[in-house]
Amino acid sequence: RVSINQMEADGDLDLQRIEAELAEAAAKRVATMLRKPEDLEKVEQYRRMIVRRKAGVEAQLKTSIQTQLEDVRTGLSKLKTAVPEIREIRDSMADVDKHCSTCKELNRHIDKIKDVSRQHNQLSAACDNLKHIVRVPETVADAEELISKGDLLKAHKLLTDLEGTRDDLLFQLHKTTSERITERHPVNAYFAKVASVSDLLAKQLWFVMQRALNAVRSDPTKLVTALRIIEREEKFDARALEREKAVGFLPPGRPKEWRKKCFDTLEQATIHRFESQQPPDESENKIWLAVYLERIKRIIIDDIDIVKTLFIPCFPPHYNISVHYVEMYHRCLQTLLDDLASQQREANEIIHLLSWVVQYPEIMKHPKVDVDVAVFEPLLSPTAIAELERDYTDKTRHALTEYAGRMIEADIQDWYRDQIPDADVGGRYHTSVAVLLFQMLDQNLSVVDAVGLNLKMQILQVCMDVLEMFQKEYRGAVDNVKLKYWQSERREPRYYVEYMTAIANNCHSCTEFTEQMKVRVLGDVDVEEEERIEHHFRETAIAFTEISQMSCDYLLDMVYTDLQPHLAELFNKKWLQSGASLGTVDVTMQDYGADFRHLRDRFYNYLVQQAQHRLLVEYIRAMLQKKTQFKSKDERKKAAEKIKKESMHIGSIFQKLSETANPHACTVLEMLAEVIEIKDTDLLPLELEVCVDCQNVFYS
């Protein structure tokens, strides 16, 4: 009671203090509002404003008091209902204490209870994974079958499911029996084949990685699939290591570290690629080292080109695969050149080696490679280079001539193969002879770049002589294959049309390569030599063009051999009554036209123009042979109309084949038809004069 009285006294004091503070604040407020005498006029306005504000405050106060009263009423109600609940809880706790006091005897059975609980947890985990556990042997068999079929992604999905099921079970055992390793043995034994599936899948992945350079060109999907699987396994490794740090559990076989194994496999494949490039026999090839180093150069350029153009889209960016590959190739080159330099070499072999070493930075700056080797260690030490320096013995002419002859022989063998030649992305047939020929010449010019311009000009002259020899022998080989084709009654070679097309395309490629070589060489010569060199290159390009045109003419010979029986029927007795005498010609031309589409555009258009010219010549020849005579005016008129119609038909035949066909070439037939149709013989000399003038149109 004393405390209550004290609280009431304190409350009165607080109320008085609050009232005093409010009165003081009100006085200050009034003083602020009534600073000037004229402010007394606003007293009534201030009073109404204060009354409204007071009413608002009182409304808020009433609402707050009402809310508090409701809360108090609710609280009292809950307190009232809580009393019996508290009593019930007290009684229940008493019962619990009573029951617990009777369980002391169960302590000795606690181990059995723990065992039962552990078995229950294991069974619960087993039930959750029961579907996967039961199908483990079947899933393993499915995964192995998918791997054998090359469907690695689906196989990896099954492997992931198997490993996930196994790891979940082992993790449950780890949580409940971390000290009893022996209890994991049944699970490990049951899932033993999962590890073999993983090893089998890894074997396939490393096989793909070993053949990555081929796979990315032939079937990049395999390479991307392998990399996707490797990256997934890297994520699984990271998760497994994180869980090991958190709970101390690491699944069997983790971490697999397949990314590291991937790089190791690529490096071993690169080493094997260099080791497999056995140098030619020294006794059989005098410039074996140049050929060997050129082969190494092509391998480097081609492989790194593949890496930079095809690998980068396939490999994850953080692999930095292009830099990694360049470093691997550089290390292999160091080993290779150290081995070559450590052996006794002839003078020309040493110069080839030194020239290649000097040009190595430029080789690596090739547009397909574009690597600065200054950041790497030199290929050969200064001491080794000093020991290898000697004068250059020129045996290039003999070697180039021999090599070019071998290329022609190899190409001739290709002509007689039982398969069509390779085609580029545009469907144009070709063989490798053009590329190999000019790669060889470019190699020899590149070798002497570091030696001096004078020697380079001598090697250039050798190259032009070799090209001239190549053209003569290649032309002779083309003539021979054409002769054998007709002697065998068009049975051998089997793909005569395709390879004759490839020959034309090869020579066109040689023309392009010749132009490229000219541009490359003219940048290093003086003005006096430029005109002579340009003349040599121009003659070389013309010779290659003539071979291409000759091949096209041989193809036309075959076409008109097939058409000869049908052309022989022109202007005979049945010709005037027949409906469509050029129908077979049209079909034959369209059929061969589909085959000739594999020619380069320049020579396809040339072939169409020559075919049109030859058909017109044959048509006019048949007309002038006077196989039949048109005695009456009606017959001459009918013949003239048919000639005009067939003139339009011939024009349409070749317009369908090529838009570049001469649309005015058939005008000569229309003019000859006018001569045949003429009624007034006095006008015949004039018409014949017009026909003479039309030859300019015919040969344009």
DAKA-V699220 format. One record per backbone hydrogen bond with DSSP energy under -0.5 kcal/mol. CO is the residue of the C=O (numbers start at 1). NH is the residue of the N-H. If there is no record, write none. Layout:
co:CO nh:NH
co:CO nh:NH
//
This chain:
co:1 nh:5
co:2 nh:6
co:3 nh:7
co:4 nh:8
co:5 nh:9
co:6 nh:10
co:7 nh:11
co:8 nh:12
co:9 nh:13
co:10 nh:14
co:11 nh:15
co:12 nh:16
co:13 nh:17
co:14 nh:18
co:15 nh:19
co:16 nh:20
co:17 nh:21
co:18 nh:22
co:19 nh:23
co:20 nh:24
co:21 nh:25
co:22 nh:26
co:23 nh:27
co:24 nh:28
co:25 nh:29
co:26 nh:30
co:27 nh:31
co:28 nh:32
co:29 nh:33
co:30 nh:34
co:36 nh:39
co:37 nh:40
co:38 nh:41
co:39 nh:42
co:40 nh:43
co:42 nh:46
co:43 nh:47
co:44 nh:48
co:45 nh:49
co:46 nh:50
co:47 nh:51
co:48 nh:52
co:49 nh:53
co:50 nh:54
co:51 nh:55
co:52 nh:56
co:53 nh:57
co:54 nh:58
co:55 nh:59
co:56 nh:60
co:57 nh:61
co:58 nh:62
co:59 nh:63
co:60 nh:64
co:61 nh:65
co:62 nh:66
co:63 nh:67
co:64 nh:68
co:65 nh:69
co:66 nh:70
co:67 nh:71
co:68 nh:72
co:69 nh:73
co:70 nh:74
co:71 nh:75
co:72 nh:76
co:73 nh:77
co:74 nh:78
co:75 nh:79
co:76 nh:80
co:77 nh:81
co:78 nh:82
co:79 nh:83
co:80 nh:84
co:81 nh:85
co:82 nh:86
co:83 nh:87
co:84 nh:88
co:85 nh:89
co:86 nh:90
co:87 nh:91
co:88 nh:92
co:89 nh:93
co:90 nh:94
co:91 nh:95
co:92 nh:96
co:93 nh:97
co:94 nh:98
co:95 nh:99
co:96 nh:100
co:97 nh:101
co:98 nh:102
co:99 nh:102
co:100 nh:103
co:103 nh:106
co:104 nh:107
co:105 nh:108
co:106 nh:109
co:107 nh:110
co:109 nh:113
co:110 nh:114
co:111 nh:115
co:112 nh:116
co:113 nh:117
co:114 nh:118
co:115 nh:119
co:116 nh:120
co:117 nh:121
co:118 nh:122
co:119 nh:123
co:120 nh:124
co:121 nh:125
co:122 nh:126
co:123 nh:127
co:124 nh:128
co:125 nh:129
co:127 nh:130
co:129 nh:133
co:130 nh:134
co:131 nh:135
co:133 nh:136
co:135 nh:139
co:136 nh:140
co:137 nh:141
co:138 nh:142
co:139 nh:143
co:140 nh:144
co:141 nh:145
co:142 nh:146
co:143 nh:147
co:144 nh:148
co:145 nh:149
co:146 nh:150
co:146 nh:151
co:147 nh:150
co:150 nh:152
co:151 nh:155
co:152 nh:156
co:153 nh:157
co:154 nh:158
co:155 nh:159
co:156 nh:160
co:157 nh:161
co:158 nh:162
co:159 nh:163
co:160 nh:164
co:161 nh:165
co:162 nh:166
co:163 nh:167
co:164 nh:168
co:165 nh:169
co:166 nh:170
co:167 nh:171
co:168 nh:172
co:169 nh:173
co:170 nh:174
co:171 nh:175
co:172 nh:176
co:173 nh:177
co:177 nh:180
co:179 nh:181
co:180 nh:183
co:181 nh:184
co:182 nh:185
co:184 nh:188
co:185 nh:189
co:186 nh:190
co:187 nh:191
co:189 nh:192
co:191 nh:194
co:191 nh:195
co:192 nh:195
co:192 nh:196
co:193 nh:197
co:194 nh:198
co:195 nh:199
co:196 nh:200
co:197 nh:201
co:198 nh:202
co:199 nh:203
co:200 nh:204
co:201 nh:205
co:202 nh:206
co:203 nh:207
co:204 nh:208
co:205 nh:209
co:206 nh:210
co:207 nh:211
co:209 nh:212
co:211 nh:215
co:212 nh:216
co:214 nh:217
co:214 nh:218
co:215 nh:219
co:219 nh:222
co:219 nh:223
co:220 nh:224
co:221 nh:225
co:222 nh:226
co:223 nh:227
co:224 nh:228
co:225 nh:229
co:226 nh:230
co:227 nh:231
co:228 nh:232
co:229 nh:233
co:230 nh:234
co:231 nh:235
co:232 nh:236
co:233 nh:237
co:234 nh:238
co:235 nh:239
co:236 nh:240
co:237 nh:241
co:238 nh:242
co:239 nh:243
co:240 nh:244
co:241 nh:245
co:242 nh:246
co:243 nh:247
co:243 nh:248
co:243 nh:249
co:244 nh:248
co:251 nh:254
co:257 nh:261
co:258 nh:262
co:259 nh:263
co:260 nh:264
co:261 nh:265
co:262 nh:266
co:263 nh:267
co:264 nh:268
co:265 nh:269
co:266 nh:270
co:267 nh:271
co:268 nh:272
co:269 nh:273
co:270 nh:274
co:271 nh:275
co:272 nh:276
co:274 nh:277
co:276 nh:278
co:281 nh:284
co:281 nh:285
co:285 nh:288
co:287 nh:291
co:288 nh:292
co:289 nh:293
co:290 nh:294
co:291 nh:295
co:292 nh:296
co:293 nh:297
co:294 nh:298
co:295 nh:299
co:296 nh:300
co:297 nh:301
co:298 nh:302
co:299 nh:303
co:300 nh:304
co:301 nh:305
co:302 nh:306
co:303 nh:307
co:304 nh:308
co:305 nh:309
co:306 nh:310
co:306 nh:311
co:307 nh:312
co:310 nh:314
co:311 nh:314
co:311 nh:315
co:316 nh:319
co:317 nh:320
co:320 nh:324
co:321 nh:325
co:322 nh:326
co:323 nh:327
co:324 nh:328
co:325 nh:329
co:326 nh:330
co:327 nh:331
co:328 nh:332
co:329 nh:333
co:330 nh:334
co:331 nh:335
co:332 nh:336
co:333 nh:337
co:334 nh:338
co:335 nh:339
co:336 nh:340
co:337 nh:341
co:338 nh:342
co:340 nh:343
co:346 nh:350
co:347 nh:351
co:348 nh:352
co:349 nh:353
co:350 nh:354
co:351 nh:355
co:352 nh:356
co:353 nh:357
co:354 nh:358
co:355 nh:359
co:356 nh:360
co:357 nh:360
co:359 nh:363
co:360 nh:364
co:361 nh:365
co:362 nh:365
co:363 nh:366
co:364 nh:371
co:366 nh:369
co:366 nh:370
co:371 nh:373
co:372 nh:375
co:373 nh:376
co:381 nh:385
co:382 nh:386
co:383 nh:387
co:384 nh:388
co:385 nh:389
co:391 nh:393
co:392 nh:394
co:393 nh:395
co:395 nh:399
co:396 nh:400
co:397 nh:401
co:398 nh:402
co:399 nh:403
co:400 nh:404
co:401 nh:405
co:402 nh:406
co:403 nh:407
co:404 nh:408
co:405 nh:409
co:406 nh:410
co:407 nh:411
co:408 nh:412
co:409 nh:413
co:410 nh:414
co:411 nh:415
co:412 nh:416
co:413 nh:416
co:414 nh:417
co:422 nh:430
co:424 nh:427
co:428 nh:424
co:430 nh:422
co:432 nh:436
co:433 nh:437
co:434 nh:438
co:435 nh:439
co:436 nh:440
co:437 nh:441
co:438 nh:442
co:439 nh:443
co:440 nh:444
co:441 nh:445
co:442 nh:446
co:443 nh:447
co:444 nh:448
co:446 nh:449
co:446 nh:450
co:448 nh:451
co:448 nh:452
co:452 nh:456
co:453 nh:457
co:454 nh:458
co:455 nh:459
co:456 nh:460
co:457 nh:461
co:458 nh:462
co:459 nh:463
co:460 nh:464
co:461 nh:465
co:462 nh:466
co:463 nh:467
co:464 nh:468
co:465 nh:469
co:466 nh:470
co:467 nh:471
co:468 nh:472
co:469 nh:473
co:470 nh:474
co:471 nh:475
co:472 nh:476
co:473 nh:477
co:474 nh:478
co:475 nh:479
co:476 nh:480
co:477 nh:481
co:478 nh:482
co:479 nh:483
co:480 nh:484
co:481 nh:485
co:482 nh:486
co:483 nh:487
co:484 nh:488
co:485 nh:490
co:486 nh:489
co:493 nh:496
co:495 nh:499
co:496 nh:500
co:497 nh:501
co:498 nh:502
co:499 nh:503
co:500 nh:504
co:501 nh:505
co:502 nh:506
co:503 nh:507
co:504 nh:508
co:505 nh:509
co:506 nh:510
co:507 nh:511
co:508 nh:512
co:509 nh:513
co:510 nh:514
co:511 nh:515
co:512 nh:516
co:513 nh:517
co:514 nh:518
co:515 nh:519
co:516 nh:520
co:517 nh:521
co:518 nh:522
co:519 nh:523
co:521 nh:524
co:521 nh:525
co:526 nh:530
co:527 nh:531
co:528 nh:532
co:529 nh:533
co:530 nh:534
co:531 nh:535
co:532 nh:536
co:533 nh:537
co:534 nh:538
co:535 nh:539
co:536 nh:540
co:537 nh:541
co:538 nh:542
co:539 nh:543
co:540 nh:544
co:541 nh:545
co:542 nh:546
co:543 nh:547
co:544 nh:548
co:545 nh:549
co:546 nh:550
co:547 nh:551
co:548 nh:552
co:549 nh:553
co:550 nh:554
co:551 nh:555
co:552 nh:556
co:553 nh:557
co:554 nh:558
co:555 nh:559
co:556 nh:560
co:557 nh:561
co:558 nh:562
co:559 nh:563
co:560 nh:564
co:563 nh:566
co:563 nh:567
co:564 nh:568
co:566 nh:569
co:567 nh:570
co:569 nh:572
co:572 nh:575
co:572 nh:576
co:574 nh:578
co:580 nh:583
co:582 nh:586
co:583 nh:587
co:584 nh:588
co:585 nh:589
co:586 nh:590
co:587 nh:591
co:588 nh:592
co:589 nh:593
co:590 nh:594
co:591 nh:595
co:592 nh:596
co:593 nh:597
co:595 nh:598
co:596 nh:599
co:598 nh:429
co:600 nh:604
co:601 nh:605
co:602 nh:606
co:603 nh:607
co:604 nh:608
co:605 nh:609
co:606 nh:610
co:607 nh:611
co:608 nh:612
co:609 nh:613
co:610 nh:614
co:611 nh:615
co:612 nh:616
co:613 nh:617
co:614 nh:618
co:615 nh:619
co:616 nh:620
co:617 nh:621
co:618 nh:622
co:619 nh:623
co:620 nh:624
co:621 nh:625
co:622 nh:627
co:623 nh:626
co:629 nh:631
co:632 nh:636
co:633 nh:637
co:634 nh:638
co:635 nh:639
co:636 nh:640
co:637 nh:641
co:638 nh:642
co:639 nh:643
co:640 nh:644
co:641 nh:645
co:642 nh:646
co:643 nh:647
co:644 nh:648
co:645 nh:649
co:646 nh:650
co:647 nh:651
co:648 nh:652
co:649 nh:653
co:650 nh:654
co:651 nh:655
co:652 nh:656
co:653 nh:657
co:654 nh:658
co:658 nh:661
co:661 nh:663
co:662 nh:665
co:664 nh:667
co:665 nh:668
co:666 nh:669
co:666 nh:670
co:667 nh:671
co:668 nh:672
co:669 nh:673
co:670 nh:674
co:671 nh:675
co:672 nh:676
co:673 nh:677
co:674 nh:678
co:675 nh:678
co:679 nh:681
co:680 nh:683
co:681 nh:684
co:683 nh:687
co:684 nh:688
co:685 nh:689
co:686 nh:690
co:687 nh:691
co:688 nh:692
co:689 nh:693
co:690 nh:694
co:692 nh:695
co:693 nh:696
co:694 nh:698
co:695 nh:699
co:697 nh:700
//
